[in-house]
Each structure stands twice: as C-alpha cells, then as structure tokens.
Amino acid sequence: MNLDLLIPFGILLALVIFLIYSRTKFEKDIVQLYEEKLKEWKKHSTSDEKKESSKELVGLVFKKDYKVSVELFDENVERTLKKGKFDINNFKG
C-alpha cells in the first residue's frame, strides 16, 4: 500500500525538479540574450546628446563717475573681453 503512493510522489518530485531546472536555464538564456543585445546596441548607437550652455558669472561691471570698470572672477575670460567678443543686454526694471 505504501508503494502505491510512493510512485506518484516520485513522479511529482521528478517533474518539479525538471521544471525548476528548465526555468533556471531559460532565465539564464534570456539574460544572456539581452546582455548581447545591449552590447550590440551600445556599438551601433550614436549619442545625440546636446550640450546646453548655461550662463556663468565671471565678473562684475561697475561705473564710477564716467569710468566703467570690470572686475573678473575668472582670468580666462580676459582674452575674450580684450577681443571684444561679448553682448550687451539692457535690463530695465
């Protein structure tokens, strides 16, 4: 009588072990496939990132009597000022 229940239990145990093994193998294959596709995508993708420039405070402009003076925080901007490459914007408040 014990043998009658042992055979279905053994079949069920074997089936569970087989399903766990096949699922694990399937998950590994899928992960490997996606990793390969990611590597391939990285090779062929071009980064179209646009760099947005932002304003940066590099100096202050003062007026005393009739003389305008510029005080710079960054010495690299001095060359640009000497070349005259700057814009003037009026703020009326």
QUIGIGI-V176034 format. One record per pair of residues at least 12 apart in sequence whose C-alpha atoms are under 7 Angstrom apart, sorted by sequence separation. I is the first residue (numbers start at 0). GAP is how many residues later the second one is. D is the distance in whole Angstrom. If there is no record, write none. Layout:
BEGIN
i->I gap->GAP d->D
i->I gap->GAP d->D
END
This chain:
BEGIN
i->58 gap->12 d->5
i->59 gap->12 d->6
i->58 gap->13 d->4
i->57 gap->14 d->6
i->58 gap->14 d->5
i->57 gap->15 d->5
i->57 gap->16 d->5
END
